Amino acid sequence: MGSNEPVVQLDVREIPPRERHPRIFRVLDSLAAGASLELTNDHDPKPLYYQLQVERPGQFDWDYLAEGPDVWRVRITRVRP
Protein backbone atom coordinates (compact mmCIF):
# COMPACT_ATOMS: atom_id res chain seq x y z
CA MET A 1 0.00 0.00 0.00
CA GLY A 2 1.39 3.39 -0.96
CA SER A 3 1.53 6.32 1.40
CA ASN A 4 -0.87 8.43 -0.69
CA GLU A 5 -3.79 6.03 -0.37
CA PRO A 6 -6.21 7.03 2.40
CA VAL A 7 -6.85 4.73 5.36
CA VAL A 8 -9.99 5.07 7.49
CA GLN A 9 -9.71 3.75 11.06
CA LEU A 10 -12.83 2.17 12.56
CA ASP A 11 -12.93 0.53 16.00
CA VAL A 12 -16.26 -1.26 16.33
CA ARG A 13 -15.71 -2.70 19.82
CA GLU A 14 -17.93 -0.06 21.46
CA ILE A 15 -20.64 -0.18 18.76
CA PRO A 16 -23.66 -2.41 19.50
CA PRO A 17 -23.29 -5.64 17.48
CA ARG A 18 -26.45 -5.12 15.41
CA GLU A 19 -25.10 -1.74 14.22
CA ARG A 20 -21.59 -2.90 13.30
CA HIS A 21 -22.08 -4.34 9.81
CA PRO A 22 -24.33 -1.50 8.57
CA ARG A 23 -21.76 1.07 9.73
CA ILE A 24 -18.85 -0.88 8.23
CA PHE A 25 -20.64 -1.19 4.89
CA ARG A 26 -21.39 2.56 4.84
CA VAL A 27 -17.68 3.27 5.27
CA LEU A 28 -16.63 0.66 2.71
CA ASP A 29 -19.14 1.95 0.14
CA SER A 30 -17.70 5.46 0.55
CA LEU A 31 -14.11 4.39 -0.23
CA ALA A 32 -12.45 5.23 -3.52
CA ALA A 33 -10.43 2.56 -5.33
CA GLY A 34 -7.11 2.11 -3.51
CA ALA A 35 -8.42 3.43 -0.18
CA SER A 36 -8.63 1.18 2.87
CA LEU A 37 -10.55 0.65 6.05
CA GLU A 38 -8.58 -0.60 9.05
CA LEU A 39 -11.14 -2.35 11.21
CA THR A 40 -10.56 -3.13 14.89
CA ASN A 41 -12.82 -5.71 16.54
CA ASP A 42 -13.03 -7.92 19.64
CA HIS A 43 -13.46 -11.13 17.63
CA ASP A 44 -12.53 -12.55 14.24
CA PRO A 45 -14.64 -10.60 11.71
CA LYS A 46 -14.79 -13.62 9.36
CA PRO A 47 -18.63 -13.35 9.03
CA LEU A 48 -18.08 -9.84 7.61
CA TYR A 49 -15.58 -11.30 5.13
CA TYR A 50 -18.17 -13.81 3.92
CA GLN A 51 -20.84 -11.11 3.70
CA LEU A 52 -18.48 -8.97 1.59
CA GLN A 53 -17.84 -11.91 -0.75
CA VAL A 54 -21.58 -12.29 -1.34
CA GLU A 55 -22.70 -8.65 -1.42
CA ARG A 56 -19.62 -6.96 -2.95
CA PRO A 57 -17.81 -9.73 -4.86
CA GLY A 58 -14.37 -8.78 -6.16
CA GLN A 59 -14.54 -5.23 -4.80
CA PHE A 60 -12.28 -5.59 -1.75
CA ASP A 61 -9.04 -7.19 -0.59
CA TRP A 62 -8.87 -8.48 3.00
CA ASP A 63 -5.64 -8.58 5.04
CA TYR A 64 -5.32 -9.49 8.71
CA LEU A 65 -3.06 -7.14 10.69
CA ALA A 66 -3.69 -8.74 14.12
CA GLU A 67 -5.43 -12.04 14.84
CA GLY A 68 -6.56 -12.02 18.45
CA PRO A 69 -7.09 -13.38 20.90
CA ASP A 70 -8.43 -10.08 22.32
CA VAL A 71 -8.02 -7.66 19.42
CA TRP A 72 -8.49 -8.37 15.74
CA ARG A 73 -7.43 -5.84 13.09
CA VAL A 74 -8.13 -6.16 9.39
CA ARG A 75 -7.26 -3.91 6.46
CA ILE A 76 -10.02 -3.95 3.84
CA THR A 77 -8.95 -2.25 0.62
CA ARG A 78 -11.27 -1.28 -2.22
CA VAL A 79 -9.82 -2.67 -5.42
CA ARG A 80 -12.68 -1.59 -7.68
CA PRO A 81 -15.99 0.27 -7.39
C-alpha angles and dihedrals in degrees: 000000000000123000094244095062113097121241121201116205117214124176108190098179093103095042116097108257095242090057098047103083095043090051093046092050091050089055094044092049090053094055122106120224109285094024121116142208117215105205123198118197141163094235139028105291091211092130087060089051091054092046090052091051090055101038101033105023115189094359100103142041118215123210126173114225096176127011108200151213088184103000128037121190125187132180111215112190125192108231096176138001 
